[in-house]
Amino acid sequence: MLANDMKKGQTGTLENGWNFKIEDNQKGITRVATVYGFYTEIGSIYLHDVATLDMPDGSKAHVEFTPSQQKNIDTIKKSFARLGF
C-alpha cells in the first residue's frame, strides 16, 4: 500500500512491535498516530518505522513510498546514522 493511501483509522505494527492507529489524513513521511506501547500516546511517527499494515481483509501489507518520499527517508536515515542512531 502506498504511504499516501493510508487513511484515518488504518492500523498496523511498528518495527519495535508496538501497534498504532493513524489519526489524520495527511500525506508525507510523518503521520499523527495513536501508539499503543508501554503507554498509549498520540504523536508523530515516521512511516519508514512501520513494519506492517492491517488490511480490511485480515491480511498484512508493507508500506511503499513514492520516489520523493524515499529520497527524504534516505536523507533522514543518513542524518540519524551520523548521530550514532
N, C-alpha and C positions, 0 to 999 in steps of 0.2 A: 504494500500500500504506500502511495506517495505521502510524504510528510504533510504536504499542504491539503490532503484529503481528510485528515483527521478532524473530527468534529467534536463539539462539546458532548461529554458523556462517554467517549471512547475510553476503554480501559486497557491495561496491559501490565507488563512487568519490566522493571528497570534492570540494568546489568548487575546491581547489587542484590537482586532478589526481592526488592520491595515492590508492591503493587501501586498503581496510580490510576487516576481518573482525570481526563482533560477537562478544564473548566472554561475554556474560551474557544473562539472560532477563528483565531488569528492565523497568519502564515508566518513562516520563518523557521529558524533553528532553535528558538526557545519558545516554550508554551507554559501557560499557567496551569498547574495541576494540583490536585489533592494527592499527597503521597502518604501511603499507609506503611509506616516504618515502625521505629521504636515509639514514635508519637505520630498522630495524624496531623499533618500540616499542609497548608496551601502555599505554594510558591512557584517560582520559575524552575523549569527543568530543561536541560539540553536534550534535543531529540536524538543525538548520537549516543546518549546514555540509555536509550530504550532497547531492551533485549527483544521483546515480542509484544505484539498487539493481539487482543482478544477480538475475534471476528464474530459477527452475529450468528453464523452457522456453527459456532463452537470450536472452530479451528484457530490456529495461531498464525500470525503473519509477521514479517520483518518490515521495518521502515526503509523506504527507498527515498533518495534525495535527488533534487534537480542538480545540474552541474554547478550552478551558482551557490546553492546550499553546500554542496560538497567542498567547494573551494573555501568557503567560510569555515567549515568544520575542520579542514586540514590546517588552516591558519590558527584556529583555537588550540588544536592538539599540539602544534609546534610550540605555541606560547606556553602551554602547560608543561611540555617536556623541558623547555628552557628553565622553568621554575623548579623542576625536580618532581613534578607530579606524575 
